């Protein structure tokens, strides 16, 4: 009994010594969870709503961030695309919004739904109407993709990038400096040869002499239409026309593209039977992420992070 008593007292003494140390030691798991919760809370309260100026009505409407990103993805990318492609689009859309929002602090709205100046956006109810019988399936699919990457953004050297994107490249994406001027270390030409598999890779448009003259009036004064109306063509490394002479006046390939409504600036032109026929490769400005390319890479098993890192050189996903 004496031995048991002595042993019991020794155990109690050790416990009394250890208990204060255990009470004072940090709960590593609890502390990490608390920090994580605070970070998530901070991210979620950073931007919770988005004020969108609707181009048709001029009205400014407020949406939750999730509904806004959903509306962009639904408007910008086919719902049939792979999940990882949809995730990549959602991250690019959020990153693009953050960058644009930085320059709109003096405005009553955060961004517009005009794809010619910002990025496209569709109201959830309009998206469902567009999808008709597939509305439930497509909405659930896109919402799931958006939720899984909400608040993920693309940065380069710690700075939010201008995450521009386009539908289909001409086989390579463009150096932004070749098209827009300036230097963007993350918007450089990368391989996207799989875009040639897209149904939207090739397109064509034909114009009579008078149609061409009228459409190009904002670009250059055209006298007599001839087979040599276009000359001195200069192309970018990726193949788009950077400079072209129209009736002797040098203009940008993008200005001709916009005036004629061509799908891209990567085109050839031929004069036959009194008509000018333009053969066009790709769809969009060709800079940043190719949406068709993103879907192709997703089909090959690439994750959304791998897709984004391919098209935005040297960038990180945070």
C-alpha positions in Angstrom: 0.0 0.0 0.0 2.9 2.3 0.9 4.4 1.6 -2.5 1.1 2.4 -4.3 0.7 5.6 -2.3 4.2 6.8 -3.2 3.6 5.9 -6.9 0.3 7.8 -6.9 1.8 10.9 -5.4 4.6 10.9 -7.9 2.1 10.7 -10.8 0.1 13.6 -9.3 3.2 15.6 -9.0 4.3 15.1 -12.5 0.8 16.0 -13.8 0.8 19.2 -11.7 4.1 20.1 -13.3 3.0 19.3 -16.8 -0.5 20.7 -16.8 0.5 24.4 -16.8 2.9 23.7 -19.6 0.2 22.0 -21.7 -2.2 24.8 -20.9 0.3 27.5 -22.0 1.3 25.7 -25.2 -0.5 27.0 -28.4 -3.1 24.8 -29.9 -1.4 24.5 -33.3 -4.4 23.0 -35.1 -6.8 25.4 -33.5 -4.6 28.4 -34.3 -4.1 27.4 -37.9 -7.8 26.9 -38.3 -8.5 30.4 -36.8 -6.0 32.0 -39.1 -7.5 30.2 -42.1 -11.0 31.3 -41.1 -9.8 34.9 -40.7 -8.2 34.7 -44.2 -11.2 33.3 -45.8 -13.4 35.9 -44.0 -11.1 38.6 -45.2 -11.2 37.4 -48.8 -14.9 37.0 -48.7 -15.5 40.5 -47.4 -12.9 42.0 -49.7 -15.4 42.1 -52.5 -18.9 40.7 -51.9 -20.9 42.6 -54.5 -20.3 44.0 -58.0 -22.0 47.0 -59.5 -22.5 46.4 -63.3 -23.5 49.1 -65.7 -25.8 47.5 -68.3 -25.0 48.7 -71.7 -28.6 48.4 -73.2 -30.4 50.3 -70.5 -27.6 52.3 -68.9 -28.9 51.0 -65.5 -26.5 50.1 -62.8 -27.4 46.9 -61.0 -25.7 45.2 -58.1 -24.9 41.5 -58.0 -23.2 39.1 -55.6 -19.7 38.3 -56.7 -20.7 34.7 -57.4 -23.6 35.8 -59.6 -21.4 38.2 -61.4 -18.7 35.7 -62.2 -21.3 33.1 -63.1 -22.8 35.7 -65.5 -19.4 36.3 -67.1 -18.6 32.6 -67.6 -22.1 31.9 -68.9 -21.8 34.7 -71.4 -18.1 34.2 -72.4 -17.7 30.4 -72.6 -19.9 27.6 -73.9 -21.5 25.6 -71.0 -20.5 22.4 -72.9 -16.8 23.1 -72.2 -14.9 21.0 -69.7 -15.1 21.8 -66.0 -11.4 22.8 -65.8 -11.8 25.1 -68.7 -14.8 26.7 -67.0 -12.7 27.1 -63.8 -9.9 28.7 -65.8 -12.5 31.1 -67.3 -13.9 32.0 -63.9 -10.4 32.8 -62.5 -9.6 34.9 -65.5 -12.9 36.7 -65.3 -12.4 37.5 -61.6 -8.8 38.7 -62.2 -9.9 40.8 -65.2 -12.6 42.4 -63.0 -10.2 43.2 -60.2 -7.8 44.9 -62.7 -10.6 46.9 -64.3 -12.1 47.8 -61.0 -8.8 49.4 -59.9 -9.3 52.1 -62.7 -13.0 52.6 -62.0 -12.8 53.9 -58.5 -14.1 57.3 -59.6 -17.2 55.8 -61.2 -20.6 54.8 -59.8 -20.1 51.3 -61.1 -17.4 48.7 -61.0 -17.6 47.4 -64.5 -19.8 47.3 -67.6 -21.3 44.4 -69.5 -20.0 45.7 -72.8 -17.6 43.1 -74.1 -15.9 45.7 -76.4 -14.5 47.6 -73.5 -14.8 45.1 -70.5 -16.1 41.5 -70.5 -19.5 40.1 -71.4 -22.0 39.4 -68.7 -25.5 37.8 -68.9 -28.2 37.9 -66.2 -28.8 34.5 -64.6 -32.4 34.4 -65.8 -31.3 35.3 -69.4 -28.7 32.5 -69.3 -31.4 30.0 -68.3 -33.6 31.2 -71.1 -30.8 30.8 -73.6 -30.1 27.2 -72.4 -33.8 26.3 -72.5 -34.2 22.6 -71.6 -30.5 22.4 -70.5 -30.9 25.3 -68.0 -30.7 23.2 -64.8 -27.7 21.1 -66.0 -25.7 24.1 -67.3 -26.4 26.4 -64.4 -25.4 23.8 -61.9 -22.3 23.0 -63.9 -21.1 26.6 -64.1 -22.0 27.5 -60.6 -20.1 24.5 -59.3 -17.0 25.6 -61.3 -17.3 29.2 -60.1 -17.7 28.2 -56.4 -14.7 26.0 -56.5 -12.4 28.8 -57.5 -14.1 31.9 -56.2 -11.6 34.5 -55.1 -8.7 32.8 -56.9 -6.8 35.4 -58.9 -3.8 35.5 -61.3 -0.8 37.6 -60.3 2.6 38.3 -61.7 5.4 39.5 -59.4 2.7 40.0 -56.7 0.6 42.3 -59.0 -2.9 41.5 -60.4 -2.6 41.0 -64.1 -4.8 42.1 -67.0 -6.2 38.6 -67.7 -7.5 39.1 -71.2 -8.7 36.2 -73.3 -10.2 35.4 -76.7 -12.2 32.6 -78.4 -9.7 31.0 -80.8 -6.1 31.9 -81.7 -4.6 31.5 -85.1 -2.3 28.7 -83.8 -0.2 30.9 -81.5 -1.3 33.6 -79.1 -0.1 37.1 -79.7 2.5 39.2 -78.0 0.5 42.0 -76.5 3.3 44.4 -77.3 2.9 43.6 -81.0 -0.8 44.4 -81.0 -1.3 47.0 -78.2 2.3 48.3 -77.7 3.8 48.5 -74.3 5.3 45.5 -72.4 3.4 42.8 -70.7 5.8 40.0 -69.5 2.9 37.6 -69.0 1.1 38.3 -72.3 3.5 36.8 -74.7 3.1 34.4 -77.6 2.6 30.7 -76.7 1.7 27.6 -78.6 -2.0 27.0 -79.2 -1.8 24.9 -82.3 -4.7 22.8 -81.2 -7.0 25.8 -81.9 -6.8 24.8 -85.6 -9.2 22.0 -84.6 -11.9 24.5 -83.7 -14.9 25.0 -85.9 -14.3 28.7 -85.5 -10.6 28.6 -86.6 -11.4 29.5 -90.3 -14.0 32.0 -91.5 -14.4 34.1 -94.6 -16.1 37.3 -95.7 -16.6 38.8 -99.2 -17.3 42.4 -100.2 -18.1 44.1 -103.5 -16.0 47.1 -104.4 -18.7 49.5 -103.2 -19.3 47.6 -100.0 -15.6 47.7 -99.2 -15.3 51.4 -100.0 -18.2 52.2 -97.7 -17.0 50.0 -94.8 -13.4 51.3 -94.9 -14.4 54.9 -95.2 -13.5 55.4 -91.5 -10.1 53.9 -92.0 -8.9 55.3 -95.3 -10.1 57.2 -98.3 -10.4 54.7 -101.2 -10.4 55.9 -104.7 -10.7 53.4 -107.5 -11.1 49.9 -106.2 -8.5 47.6 -107.8 -6.8 44.3 -107.1 -3.9 46.1 -105.5 -6.0 48.1 -103.0 -4.2 46.3 -100.2 -0.4 46.1 -100.1 2.7 46.3 -97.9 1.4 43.9 -95.3 3.4 43.5 -92.0 2.6 40.6 -89.7 3.2 39.9 -86.1 5.3 36.9 -84.9 2.0 35.0 -84.4 0.7 35.8 -87.9 -1.8 38.6 -87.4 -1.5 41.7 -89.6 0.0 44.6 -87.7 0.2 47.1 -90.6 -1.4 47.2 -94.0 -1.6 49.8 -96.7 -5.1 50.6 -97.9 -5.0 52.7 -101.1 -1.6 53.8 -100.1 -2.5 54.8 -96.5 -0.8 52.6 -93.8 -3.3 51.5 -91.1 -3.4 48.8 -88.4 -4.7 45.4 -89.2 -7.1 45.6 -86.2 -8.7 48.8 -87.6 -9.4 46.9 -90.9 -10.7 44.0 -88.9 -13.1 46.2 -86.9 -14.3 48.1 -90.0 -15.1 45.0 -91.9 -16.4 42.9 -89.0 -13.8 40.2 -89.4 -13.3 37.6 -86.7 -9.5 38.4 -86.3 -6.6 40.4 -87.7 -5.0 37.2 -89.0 -6.3 37.3 -92.6 -5.4 37.0 -96.2 -7.2 38.9 -99.0 -7.8 37.9 -102.6 -9.5 39.8 -105.4 -11.7 37.6 -107.7 -14.6 38.3 -109.9 -14.9 41.9 -108.7 -15.0 40.9 -105.0 -12.6 41.0 -102.2 -12.6 37.8 -100.2 -11.0 37.7 -96.8 -9.9 34.3 -95.3 -9.6 34.7 -91.6 -7.8 32.6 -89.0 -8.9 32.6 -85.3 -11.5 34.5 -83.5 -10.7 37.5 -81.3 -7.6 39.7 -80.6 -5.5 36.6 -79.9 -3.9 37.8 -76.7 -3.9 35.9 -73.4 -5.9 32.7 -72.9 -7.5 31.0 -75.8 -10.9 29.7 -74.6 -11.0 26.9 -77.2 -7.4 26.1 -76.3 -8.3 26.0 -72.6 -11.0 23.5 -73.3 -8.7 21.4 -75.4 -6.1 21.3 -72.7 -8.8 20.4 -70.1 -9.7 17.5 -72.3 -6.1 16.4 -72.2 -6.3 16.2 -68.4 -4.8 19.6 -67.6 -6.0 21.4 -64.5 -7.3 25.0 -64.5 -4.1 26.1 -62.9 -1.9 24.4 -65.6 -4.1 26.0 -68.3 -3.8 29.5 -66.8 0.0 29.1 -66.3 0.3 28.1 -70.0 -1.4 31.1 -71.3 -0.3 33.7 -68.8 3.5 33.2 -68.7 5.3 33.4 -65.4 2.1 34.0 -63.4 0.9 32.5 -60.1 -2.6 31.6 -58.9 -3.4 33.0 -55.5 
